[in-house]
Amino acid sequence: MTATNTYLLLRAFCDELARCGMQHACTAPGSRSTPIVLSLVRQPRIRCWSHIDERSAGFFALGAAKRSSRPVAVTCTSGTATANLAPAVIEAQYARVPLIVLTADRPPELREVGAGQTIDQLKLYGDAVKWFFEVGLDRATPDSLRWIRTLACRAYWTAADGPPGPVHLNFPLREPLVLSEPLPEDRSGRDGEEPYVMFDAPAPTAPSPAGPGGHPAGRIVIVAGQDRDPDGGGHIARVAAEAGIPLLADPLSGARRGPTAVVHYDLLLRDPEFAAAHRPQFVLRAGDLPTSKPLRAWLAGLEAAQIAFDPDGVWHDPDAVVGLRIRAPLGANPPFVDGAPIAADRDWLASWRAADHAVAGAVDATLGDELSEPRVARALGGWLPPEATLFVASSMPIRDVEEFFPARDGGPRVLSNRGANGIDGTVSSAFGAAAASSGEGPVVLLIGDVALAHDIGGLLAASRLGLPLTIVLLNNDGGGIFHFLPVAGESDAFEEHVATPHGLEFARAAALYGCDYHRPATLAALRDAIESSLAGDGTTIIEVRTDREENLALHRRVVDAALAALSRL
Ligand SMILES: Cc1ncc(C[n+]2csc(CCOP(=O)(O)OP(=O)(O)O)c2C)c(N)n1
């Protein structure tokens, strides 16, 4: 018995992944996965990133897939290693990110008989994956080589085709696990570099968006949330600009730009009078729902006709108010992109813009140039170069970016793990984005201290993988978000069990993981630290110390100032 058949089949499988377009894969150490790992590593067109912790490997693959919009493979050995990929798989499902999970397993005769490192891996991720398949690797005949090539194509295209998501292939592997002889040549692939199976999904076209309320006209708003298409935001902003429609866009949409962008919708809609006076007749929703609670509550209470555009037809409507779903991106269809038939109300736009302008002034005056969490979020929106990617952690960073990030044409791309809103794996995801950004601009991570502590092991990518990343750490020693919630009043348990202060000195983590470290005391010093980190090629942790109570008070002052500014209009 030799390993030749296994390696011949796996080599064809990996060759086919590369032909389909795969550029990155993640590995983690183990014995049973040896044939998969070696086959991936020996495929010259796939860059393999080695990780110790499968959780990091999974989230790194997720970040790389998110940044590149291409499937990324992640492999691990049998046993609990496979379960450590579950959080990233779940996030990939909800965030529509194409992942190809390749788990090594014991062969059937070693299952359920007490063999080591053996758990039930069949359908381990349940409905979180788009496709599960148990891959039997037998003799490498011309037929089976052709079959495994089509299997690789099927895995790749299933992960990539809308809605994108994770697929799971489980590989029972028998010993021996390494080759004892050179691999013979394999000519089973198609001539040239063509994949065995090509895939063509016709671009969706949007019908004229006439739903229950007729054709949109008059008082219309566009609400844009997280979009997986890197160009999608530009199209949305163009529709809004051409038709003169107020554009309420989360920075994750890439659409917070253009002359109709309303940056401070989260603050505006906290004013009941403003919210009531600005009820639209039509809402055009693109992508996921933004995070903002005031926006969500306002949308839920409207009587307007709401039309949801999504290229995958994904159902994002927790309040059951959408009356028409269009399975296309907003702006996909020429008549709609060019805006011709939309007769939007110009006074309506002017009213949103005037209010936004007034609130912007109030926010700037309240924040001043003190180092604070919202001020950092606002500053990054202005400072980062257009080619940068900003990865934003869940909790307050994503909320502050939504509330305070300025509108900017050609701003940085903003990414976040908002599928399941976890704080886990954020460092690793940002490193994955950095891997896929190589040569295309720097990556900056904005993260809180609990999220950083949660994935502190992800920092290993800095020295082991030599990846550059600028980490802006907002350290308020605990979960600052919980101070905004009623639980903050439960003083017997709040600090220890909810806020969870930890007292970690992140300078030591920086030293342990080989990162540079700065702790700027002013906004100017923060900017200097970010700029010098962006110019370098290492990983830097730039720590901004804040206080949870003060942060709460500052957010309240901002709201008060915004409401006061609106009342003066
Ligand atoms: C995996 C996971 N565990 C727990 C939570 C619940 N959670 C939401 S925010 C948060 C605290 C985050 O604190 P930090 O990263 O310091 O950000 P801050 O709240 O201070 O902005 C926690 C634990 C979660 N979202 N994901």
The ligand as a Gaussian input file, in Angstrom:
#p B3LYP/6-31G(d) Opt

LIG

1 1
 C      -17.912000      35.560000      20.332000
 C      -18.687000      36.598000      21.065000
 N      -18.780000      36.524000      22.415000
 C      -19.452000      37.477000      23.088000
 C      -20.057000      38.505000      22.427000
 C      -20.825000      39.544000      23.208000
 N      -20.127000      40.851000      23.176000
 C      -20.551000      41.844000      22.389000
 S      -19.661000      43.217000      22.564000
 C      -18.666000      42.519000      23.725000
 C      -17.587000      43.319000      24.402000
 C      -16.586000      43.836000      23.450000
 O      -15.660000      44.634000      24.134000
 P      -14.525000      45.417000      23.378000
 O      -14.032000      44.609000      22.252000
 O      -13.530000      45.882000      24.356000
 O      -15.299000      46.657000      22.715000
 P      -16.104000      47.843000      23.439000
 O      -17.418000      47.284000      23.886000
 O      -15.312000      48.362000      24.556000
 O      -16.299000      48.832000      22.343000
 C      -19.047000      41.204000      23.961000
 C      -18.390000      40.309000      24.918000
 C      -19.955000      38.528000      21.005000
 N      -20.510000      39.494000      20.276000
 N      -19.245000      37.583000      20.373000

